[in-house]
Amino acid sequence: MRAAHLAIIATIGALALSGCTSRFGAGASRPLHDLRANSGEPEEFAIVPNKPLELPQTFAELPQPTPGGANRTDQTPQADAVAALGGNPAATVARGGTVGAGDQSVVQAASRYGRDGQIRETLAAEDENYRKRKGLFTWSLVPRDNYSAAYKRQKLDPYAWLQRYRAAGARTPAAPPVE
């Protein structure tokens, strides 16, 4: 009887300790947001619609198919934004995280007062340290995204700011109409 009680207590203790392990492995960094959807449903933000199909004047204008290459109907958000702002979308192609030739002037103008080449790593480390600060009652039995909890006091209320802008007489054409 006593052995059965000890076995039950040992099993419960082992299960409780197994819940304390890290989901990301030893030494792995936690993502800024843990956005994994465990619902088994499709991720609606992963679906990107293609551009509409266009019939060329002659079929000789069609490029040769390249396996793994770009398609004429693929989305090109950076080039589309540059074209909308009046720039040359062909000069903005960035591959593999490198800055395209057309983006060099933007990078030079933005870094005219100096820049830190390691700024992303520095900010990521500072943000992780900020989010790791824990109080007495910040633990949880289930894994959760701690980004919202860490930055709750810094979050802006969009409706309160909308009312402030409207009260000051600013036009808010993209906002919902006044009720």
Salt bridges, closest charged atoms under 4 A:
ASP34 OD2 - ARG23 NH1 2.72
ASP34 OD1 - ARG36 NE 3.03
ASP80 OD1 - LYS51 NZ 3.58
ASP127 OD2 - ARG131 NE 2.78
GLU128 OE2 - LYS132 NZ 3.48
ASP145 OD2 - HIS33 ND1 3.05
